[in-house]
Amino acid sequence: MEASGLGANLQHYNSEPGVEEKISKAFDIPRTWKINAQLVFGKPVEDPKVRTFEDIDARVVIKK
């Protein structure tokens, strides 16, 4: 995918009750299928090798 100029992010998740049923109806997927993950992909808007981070104090709260 990278050679084609695309980026991807594989996200695993545990679905809440009823989510798989809604997805199977919306996309006509057999109800016997189990959802384990989704692959989100597309053309990156920035250089993926250049990463910036918000200050950790703005992202993490520690309560004592």
TIPA-402064 format. One record per residue (C-alpha): residue number from 1; residue in one letter; x, y, z. Coordinates in Angstrom, 1 decimal, decimal comma. Example, Ala and Ser with C-alpha at 12.3 -4.5 7.8 and 13.67 -1.06 7.14 Angstrom:
// residues 2
site k=1; r=A; xx=12,3; yy=-4,5; zz=7,8
site k=2; r=S; xx=13,7; yy=-1,1; zz=7,1
***
This chain:
// residues 64
site k=1; r=M; xx=0,0; yy=0,0; zz=0,0
site k=2; r=E; xx=2,8; yy=2,4; zz=0,9
site k=3; r=A; xx=4,4; yy=1,9; zz=-2,6
site k=4; r=S; xx=1,1; yy=3,0; zz=-4,0
site k=5; r=G; xx=1,1; yy=6,2; zz=-1,9
site k=6; r=L; xx=-1,5; yy=4,9; zz=0,6
site k=7; r=G; xx=-1,4; yy=4,7; zz=4,4
site k=8; r=A; xx=-3,4; yy=2,4; zz=6,7
site k=9; r=N; xx=-4,3; yy=1,8; zz=10,3
site k=10; r=L; xx=-5,5; yy=-1,5; zz=11,5
site k=11; r=Q; xx=-7,8; yy=-1,1; zz=14,5
site k=12; r=H; xx=-8,9; yy=-4,1; zz=16,6
site k=13; r=Y; xx=-11,9; yy=-3,8; zz=18,8
site k=14; r=N; xx=-14,5; yy=-5,6; zz=20,9
site k=15; r=S; xx=-17,9; yy=-4,5; zz=19,8
site k=16; r=E; xx=-20,7; yy=-3,5; zz=22,1
site k=17; r=P; xx=-23,9; yy=-5,6; zz=22,1
site k=18; r=G; xx=-25,9; yy=-5,0; zz=19,0
site k=19; r=V; xx=-23,2; yy=-3,3; zz=17,0
site k=20; r=E; xx=-22,4; yy=-6,4; zz=14,9
site k=21; r=E; xx=-26,1; yy=-6,8; zz=14,1
site k=22; r=K; xx=-26,4; yy=-3,2; zz=12,9
site k=23; r=I; xx=-23,3; yy=-3,5; zz=10,8
site k=24; r=S; xx=-24,4; yy=-6,8; zz=9,2
site k=25; r=K; xx=-27,8; yy=-5,1; zz=8,3
site k=26; r=A; xx=-26,2; yy=-1,9; zz=7,0
site k=27; r=F; xx=-23,6; yy=-3,6; zz=4,7
site k=28; r=D; xx=-25,5; yy=-6,9; zz=4,0
site k=29; r=I; xx=-22,9; yy=-9,0; zz=5,8
site k=30; r=P; xx=-23,8; yy=-12,5; zz=7,0
site k=31; r=R; xx=-24,6; yy=-12,5; zz=10,7
site k=32; r=T; xx=-22,3; yy=-15,6; zz=11,2
site k=33; r=W; xx=-19,3; yy=-13,3; zz=10,5
site k=34; r=K; xx=-17,5; yy=-11,9; zz=13,6
site k=35; r=I; xx=-16,0; yy=-8,4; zz=13,5
site k=36; r=N; xx=-12,5; yy=-8,4; zz=14,9
site k=37; r=A; xx=-10,9; yy=-5,3; zz=13,3
site k=38; r=Q; xx=-11,2; yy=-2,7; zz=10,6
site k=39; r=L; xx=-8,6; yy=-1,4; zz=8,2
site k=40; r=V; xx=-8,8; yy=2,3; zz=7,7
site k=41; r=F; xx=-6,8; yy=3,4; zz=4,6
site k=42; r=G; xx=-6,4; yy=6,3; zz=2,4
site k=43; r=K; xx=-3,9; yy=8,9; zz=1,1
site k=44; r=P; xx=-1,9; yy=10,5; zz=4,0
site k=45; r=V; xx=-2,3; yy=14,2; zz=4,2
site k=46; r=E; xx=1,2; yy=14,6; zz=5,8
site k=47; r=D; xx=4,5; yy=12,9; zz=5,7
site k=48; r=P; xx=3,9; yy=9,8; zz=8,0
site k=49; r=K; xx=7,6; yy=9,8; zz=9,0
site k=50; r=V; xx=7,3; yy=13,3; zz=10,5
site k=51; r=R; xx=5,3; yy=13,1; zz=13,7
site k=52; r=T; xx=4,4; yy=15,9; zz=16,2
site k=53; r=F; xx=3,1; yy=15,4; zz=19,6
site k=54; r=E; xx=1,0; yy=17,5; zz=21,9
site k=55; r=D; xx=2,6; yy=18,3; zz=25,3
site k=56; r=I; xx=2,1; yy=15,2; zz=27,6
site k=57; r=D; xx=0,6; yy=17,4; zz=30,4
site k=58; r=A; xx=-2,2; yy=18,3; zz=28,0
site k=59; r=R; xx=-2,9; yy=14,6; zz=27,2
site k=60; r=V; xx=-2,5; yy=12,8; zz=30,5
site k=61; r=V; xx=-4,2; yy=13,5; zz=33,8
site k=62; r=I; xx=-3,0; yy=11,8; zz=37,0
site k=63; r=K; xx=-5,3; yy=11,9; zz=40,0
site k=64; r=K; xx=-4,0; yy=11,0; zz=43,4
***
